[in-house]
Amino acid sequence: MSSVDLVPVLLIATPILAATLPIALGLRFDRVGWSIAALTTTGLFAATAFLATVVYGDGATVTHALGDFPQEYGIELVADELSTLIALLVTGVAAGVLAYTRTGGPRGNTFYTGYLLLTGGLLGLTMTGDVFNLFVFLEITGLGTYAMISSGDGPESAVAALKYLILGTVGASMYLLGVGFLFMATGTLNMAELATALPDVEGQGETLVRVAFAFVFVGFSIKVAQWPLHTWQPDAYQHAPDGVTPLIAALVSTVSAYAFGRVAFTVFGADFLATTPYASEVVVTVGSISVLAGSTLAVIQRKVKRMLAYSSVSQFGLIVAAYGLVTETGLVGAVVHLVGHGLTKAGLFAAVAVVSVSTGARTVDEYAGLAKRRPVAAMAMTVLLVSLVGIPPSVGFVGKWYIALGAVEAELWPVAAVIFLSTMLTLAYAARLLEKMYFTPAAPTERPVPPGAAATDGGSPVETDDPDRVTVGMIGLVVAAAVLVVALGFAGGTFYDLLEPFVEEVFN
Amino acid sequence: MALEALTMVYPPLVVFAAALLVLVLPRIAGFAVGSASLLAVIALAWLTPEGAHLTGSFLGFEATLFLVDDFTRMLGIVMGFLGAFAVVYAYSSEATRRMTAFALAYVASAVGAAFAGDWLVLVFMAEIMAMTSTLLVWDYGGDAVRAGFRYAIAHGIGGSLLLFAVVAHYAEVGSFAYTADGITTGLPLLLAVLGLGINCAFIGLHTWLPDTYPKPHFAASVFLGVYTTKTSAYILYRALPDDGNLYVAYMGGLMAIYGATFALLQHDMRALLSYHIQAQLGYMVAGVGIGSTLAVAGAMGHLFNNVLFKSLLFMAVGVIIYRTGENDLYELGGLWREMPLTAVGFGLGAFSITAIPGFNGYVSKGMVLDAADPHYYGAPEYEVLYWLLMIGAVGTLLSFIKLGYYAFFHGESDLEVADARPGQTVAMLAVGGACLALGLWWQGFVDLLPGIEGQAFQYTGGEGHLHPYSPGHLRDSVVLATVAAVAFALVRKPLSKLGHVPDVEVIVNPAMYHLGRGSMRAITETFAAVDAVAVGFVRRCYWIGNNPTVAVDRVARKVPDRLVDTRDRRVANGGRPSRLFLRAGIGTTVLFVTVALTIVLWLLV
């Protein structure tokens, strides 16, 4: 076993173990949480980058079997072209968002424990090669997310966290039920084993497999926030502390959507989706409806965070619909959009946080004249919104382009029409914000809620409305996201090349 | 070697760099750089050898960024020429640096679209052009913002339709390259023509045009009036290069009449000119639709000329607005004494657009008419089209006699205003001079047009030669002018009453207004209605989901008033009163989950 094989284990074990440190050391030192989190996530990013050089450079899939059990019973961690890309996103964003939380809060050692736990859970979700383990990491991720959301001040955070707790658990349980059915049908939980066993299942077993798919799909629809099962998500995004929203919005649903793609294509396989009556149709329909409903709801929102949250519903709808196309281009488009949307939303929510910290503006109307007051943040936000709409050159365009191409290849014209409509609707809410920022003069805004309410978890409350509280790190994070989004817009071909081995394997 | 190096310079980038420089340099230096960058575009278009191209990889596809052939060279030259003087004009017209930067970015994208070597790059540039032109409109603020929104939506739809057409074309053909067959017939072509129809202001799809162009700064109108629509006419040719299309040709004929008629009824000077954009586009669309060598050359020639004289007219009218602060034609009069230079500029533009012999419009419009006229080179099925285009020409003459008459003659000016500023004068006279020069030295002009060698061209009956100043053509022209003069004498009374008698105005103007804007209303209102229905539907669904008991109760009692006092409702789970009545509680969501699972299971198992 070479040293590379250990990297996937370290990626998961390190953050979870490091999560205990802020609490333990917090007994002696006051503000040790951020440093530990920063060290850990930077290290994780470096390790993932190293892993990426091996996976993409040598074209080798790195597999680690925990405890050296045989594949049928043991737990596997797999870093292939797909999971490495997502792991890069996870570690990169997790390290980047810390640039905001250092002074933007939330503070407190317990917060960073949750932060690291969440990161560990997400990496586990990304790397695992075992469907039951996937459930475990889904729960770890969930726990981390509940803790993150409830660390906001005000009772709404607690309510939002509770809502996500209940609905998220329902979703994960449904997934677990689906896994149970799979186990009944095949007797194994390993993804690779399942993939070889499933096509041979016949008769009664076939029904079991279909039921399993139904449960898995509905379970993930909750986690990925597909309309009308999305109801936890806008509350969660809106009421989570400003520093947390970028992390959650960029990663939690993204990795769940990745996990669904992984289960759908690696475990069930493209053939299953294509041949089972109604399977791909159901996926495409749910995705398309989410696209339309999500963007329509986004257009009518007044609060910027909530608007962006509904926009996520619609963008994930696009990804789910792309899965349902069952074409190579569509799958590449889904993955590219997954990464691109994650980066874009991280940047957007960080920009929203910067704006609300420095000016107190939270509704679309309050953004009037922002370009004059906060030119850098407004410019970065513009770039990110442009990417969200899918105007080239931006990573948002690359993703949508591949998805649209996939829809045309599959000759699913309604989906092509939905993509067209979604661009229009995205343009509608993005333009609303842009017009306010650049072309409406600022009106004196009233302070929304007076700051100073106690945080539910006992951490120190965050006070707002002080331009000096915007640090270079915060602005840097936003600008870096904007630059990356544009830079990746030129990397459409590279994405395709990187993902090609995986996609070819799935479709052959 | 030097010429080879030229192909490595990508003209749009030069202009775009100038757009950025305008923002940072001192005003005069910045504008000079902007103007120089556009002159550089002319040089590049002129000197780069034909067939040169610049390829690259775009989204994993081979893409031709930059291609020089007869068409792109001609477009590049005229876009550069006009742009250079429009920047000079903007400098004199107190345009802000930000506005000029937007304008140059817009020109850069239009130049990019003109030089694009395949469909992929073309669509990309057209999208950027839609975006930059919207910014240019928005920059003025006020009324322009809302108009800009409608403009953006129209062009967003047009651009997306074109994008889908190109994708569908690619799915059929497997290549993005321009071909002699254009876009694949069937769905792709239909989508492309619809999308371009919005940008080319087909009747019914044109409403954004007179809505948007009168709204922004008058120097911005000079840019706007030229690039988007002309580029779209050129793209329309790329989509339909071969045999043309009868329906498209007749659409062009109808546009010529429709545009001229509504132009005649306008008060706002820039609205009048905007409707004329549609009318003149009619000739280009008709030429592309006819599709013969002469027709296409005529369409492209008219495109070339139209860029010049239409912007010249916008410049002259811009000077009037700048000096008098007045947009309404009926508030003006007798201005030729006050601003003779502007009157000369306007005259040059008006003579060109109305196809008076000696001016460039006469040559190119004549080519389109000859291509349609069965007595010259047209096919019999274009007989009607020819007459439509002739009537359009009369309408154009009429409305420009009206514009000139009411602005510059008609009584004494009660305003004492200065003439155009030096920069404005230079721009107007340079562009106007070009109009006159191309009309007189027509041999050189037609040689530049694609498909024409010297003055000869091929048609189904053999080789034809151009004779714009033949006795027959001149006679036609005299007849046209006479008809228009007589008609103006006849309608002048009613027209002037239209302007001066208030009670008639009260009845007639709203009627014309509703007639003219009818189609626009139909489209925008339909869109608004669909929007309202969709939003209302979603709201209602959510409301019902949130208040199932109340909903059932209301339905049972058949209370007609909907959505009452939902805003006062408190969220049941203990939060503060919520303004957003859309939230679904945990219980409702679990119900949704159950329903969804049931449906999926029912479908799959």
Chai-1 contact restraints between the chains, C-beta under 6 A:
chainA,res_idxA,chainB,res_idxB,connection_type,confidence,min_distance_angstrom,max_distance_angstrom,comment,restraint_id
A,E156,B,G575,contact,1.0,0.0,6.0,A-B,restraint_1
A,V159,B,N573,contact,1.0,0.0,6.0,A-B,restraint_2
A,V159,B,G575,contact,1.0,0.0,6.0,A-B,restraint_3
A,K163,B,I586,contact,1.0,0.0,6.0,A-B,restraint_4
A,I166,B,I586,contact,1.0,0.0,6.0,A-B,restraint_5
A,L167,B,T589,contact,1.0,0.0,6.0,A-B,restraint_6
A,T207,B,V605,contact,1.0,0.0,6.0,A-B,restraint_7
A,R210,B,L604,contact,1.0,0.0,6.0,A-B,restraint_8
A,R210,B,V605,contact,1.0,0.0,6.0,A-B,restraint_9
A,V211,B,V605,contact,1.0,0.0,6.0,A-B,restraint_10
A,A214,B,V600,contact,1.0,0.0,6.0,A-B,restraint_11
A,A214,B,L601,contact,1.0,0.0,6.0,A-B,restraint_12
A,A214,B,L604,contact,1.0,0.0,6.0,A-B,restraint_13
A,V218,B,A596,contact,1.0,0.0,6.0,A-B,restraint_14
A,V218,B,L597,contact,1.0,0.0,6.0,A-B,restraint_15
A,V218,B,V600,contact,1.0,0.0,6.0,A-B,restraint_16
A,P228,B,F592,contact,1.0,0.0,6.0,A-B,restraint_17
A,L229,B,F592,contact,1.0,0.0,6.0,A-B,restraint_18
A,L229,B,V593,contact,1.0,0.0,6.0,A-B,restraint_19
A,T231,B,A584,contact,1.0,0.0,6.0,A-B,restraint_20
A,T231,B,T589,contact,1.0,0.0,6.0,A-B,restraint_21
A,Y278,B,L603,contact,1.0,0.0,6.0,A-B,restraint_22
A,Y278,B,L604,contact,1.0,0.0,6.0,A-B,restraint_23
A,V282,B,V600,contact,1.0,0.0,6.0,A-B,restraint_24
A,V282,B,L603,contact,1.0,0.0,6.0,A-B,restraint_25
A,T296,B,V538,contact,1.0,0.0,6.0,A-B,restraint_26
A,I300,B,V535,contact,1.0,0.0,6.0,A-B,restraint_27
A,P392,B,F124,contact,1.0,0.0,6.0,A-B,restraint_28
A,V408,B,V167,contact,1.0,0.0,6.0,A-B,restraint_29
A,V408,B,A171,contact,1.0,0.0,6.0,A-B,restraint_30
A,F420,B,S160,contact,1.0,0.0,6.0,A-B,restraint_31
A,L427,B,G156,contact,1.0,0.0,6.0,A-B,restraint_32
A,F439,B,W138,contact,1.0,0.0,6.0,A-B,restraint_33
A,F439,B,V145,contact,1.0,0.0,6.0,A-B,restraint_34
A,G492,B,L59,contact,1.0,0.0,6.0,A-B,restraint_35
A,G492,B,G60,contact,1.0,0.0,6.0,A-B,restraint_36
A,G493,B,G60,contact,1.0,0.0,6.0,A-B,restraint_37
A,Y496,B,G60,contact,1.0,0.0,6.0,A-B,restraint_38
